[in-house]
Amino acid sequence: MPLVELEDALSRHGDALMGVPGVVGVGETEFEGRPAVMIMVLEDSEEIRAALPETVAGFPIVVDVTGEITAFPAAAGETE
């Protein structure tokens, strides 16, 4: 599956995934050599996993425990 389709899937479903309590981010990754949706979570729990789908638009879900994610301001001279 082309990466463009994964980007489209994230665009269409990202807000709903971010609405799951405990989810702190969504992104692109690979699973078994194929494009997949990465779901970043505060902690691994049965409740979070039960609230997440197994696939999004046919792409598998990969759960990554990252904890809280904090954005840092861009350094001088960098663009966002």
Buried (B, 14 or more C-beta within 10 A) or exposed (E): EEEEEBEEBBEEBBEEBEEBEBBBBBBBBEEEEEBBBBBBBBEEEEEBBEBBBEEBBEBBBBBEEBEEEEEEEEEEEEEE
